[in-house]
């Protein structure tokens, strides 16, 4: 812990310096799985990228003490050595523990355990004035309740204590064919009540074709053949799932190594990797091409390429949570208005309390009332997470309009969206959905009012974009045009991925003598 304490002291000193100067700062983690544009100047950040250690796995207490920038594959490797894993492991190996904790992260075990933050017992956090404190249900409980989905706007997380559960070497995963939206929803909700199941999610390929998947921990007692998804020669998971439900039209079960299951969507980024093959039309989307280009098709590389290319401005990448009674209407809207497939559907249980919790439909809230005061019967127990990831219009204004319509549709149906993606709400719309009263109260109590707010961090400033385009010089307009010309944007992103390690911090400009 000496090394950790020294690192935290350095971070606290940096935060204190910003506080004394009255300047705002951002947190630099060293990597991201967000699709928002995140370029930062080095002079504007507090660098926490060195906090990458698993401090302790305590088998007796079933907890792990971990620094926030530990990626999930490293965390899983450390805990599996003790035959345990975190209850909820988000699907990409490069997602960090801290990112999952302060963001909104869930996976196929969330119907049972909730979001990642629901599995955390304690945080160490550097407040905006440089003080180092702990937050738990017993220590600074208001701060503890405010951290989930705060996206680093209450302070700098420096240590996390997370619960663990016993694990086995394999997952027995069964693929069930489903033929309608209504059946997908009803069967998913019903299965979410079965606590013999450890994992539950769906891939919706069309209105009439879905792979509903249920998984249980297994030691493979019958010595069945092993199905892998992590090697270059392995099939992408979503393709395998589709073929599994198409082949016989009956349930089929695979035995999958635990880590391969947890990160099954890494290769191909669920299915968004196919968009790269569509962009580079000379690369056929076949198994041999995927094998040859495997290095580029892991999410760590794909996220970097997404940021370098600017293609997040033309791809719809949104995660939404819908109440059960609004989910089918939303799926029908997606089918008719966007026609984006596949879709991901995953049930999850909601946080009982929290400041930025995505849980209470907007019509249920009394104006000016804090969500924390709502009665339990007003809080839905289960919602359905729906992932919408696909190509959108190339025209920027049309792209903004589609995302705005998607956000409004979700809100009208009593749902909410995850904030890791680009957000097009106006400030008034945003705070009509989220609990500003409770959020501002916690920021004031813990001195975080001079830090960027959640809305500051997640918004797309559409008016500023329009103004910048209108005021652009001819040279800037030419550069912007060239970046959109096929295949310049894609080639540029690939080249940057190959040669550049750093892509979130702007390089310091050399001062003229």
Secondary structure, 3 states (H helix, E strand, C coil): CHHHHHHHHHHHHHHHHHHHHCCCCEEECCCCCCCCCCCEEHHHEEECCCCCCEEEEECCCCEEEECCCCEHHHHHHHHHCCCEEECCCCCCCCCEHHHHHHCCCCCCCHHHHCCHHHHEEEEEEECCCCCEEEEECCCCHHHHHHHCCCCCCCCEEEEEEEEEEECCCEEEEEEEEECCHHHHHHHHHHHCCCCCCCEEEEEEEECCEEEEEEEEEECCCCCCCEECCCCCCCCCHHHHHHHHHHHCCCCEEEEEEHHHHHCCCCCCCCCCCHHHHHHCCCCCCCHHHHHHCHHHHCHHHHHHHHHHHCHHHCEEEEEEEEEHHHHHHHHHHHHHHHCCCCEEEEEEECCCCCCCCCCCCHHHCCCCCCHHHCCHHHCCCEEEEEEEEEECCCCHHHHHHHHHHHHHHHHHCCCEECCCCCECCCHHHHHHHCCHHHHHHHHHHCCCCCCCCHHHHHECCHHHHHHHHHHCCHHHHHHHHHHHCCCHHHHHHHHHHHHCCCCCEECCCCCCC
